[in-house]
Amino acid sequence: MILSGDLQAPQVNELWQSRAQWWQNDRLELSGVTTLDSAGLALLVKWAKNVLARGATPQLVGASSDFYTLATLYGVAGLFQSTPLTTEDA
């Protein structure tokens, strides 16, 4: 699943409504995300906890350093496995 653009409260509401379509993915690509706020982080935390509950590892591809700064500040960075963006992903 590829997320792009803003990942803030208005977009989070839309993504939450459509979570049945993407919630089962263990891997999200975030390289196209331009802005992220605490609502976006909260959505990703809920997704990661859902993935972990299924016994899988939540993987984020191409997450920005800003994402990890915010996740670290909130104490949730350890929930996510970082995967670098490769040419296969592009």
Residue pairs with C-beta under 8 A, 6 or more apart in sequence:
1 22
1 25
1 27
1 28
1 29
2 28
2 29
2 32
3 15
3 28
3 29
3 30
3 32
3 33
4 32
4 33
4 34
5 11
5 32
5 33
5 34
6 33
6 34
6 35
6 36
6 40
7 15
7 30
7 33
7 35
7 36
7 37
7 40
7 43
7 44
8 35
8 36
8 37
8 39
8 40
9 37
9 39
11 40
12 39
12 40
12 42
12 43
15 22
15 43
16 43
19 47
22 28
23 47
23 50
26 51
26 54
26 56
26 57
26 58
26 59
27 58
27 59
27 60
27 61
27 83
28 44
28 47
28 58
28 59
28 60
28 61
29 60
29 61
29 62
29 85
29 89
30 60
30 61
30 62
30 63
30 64
30 67
31 61
31 62
31 63
31 85
31 89
32 62
33 40
33 63
33 64
33 67
36 64
36 66
36 67
36 70
38 70
38 74
41 67
41 70
41 71
41 74
41 76
44 60
44 80
45 74
45 76
45 79
47 58
48 58
48 76
48 79
48 80
49 79
51 57
51 58
52 58
52 79
57 81
58 79
58 80
58 81
59 80
59 81
59 82
59 83
60 67
60 80
60 81
60 82
60 83
61 83
61 84
61 85
61 89
62 83
62 84
62 85
62 89
63 80
63 82
68 77
68 82
71 77
71 79
71 80
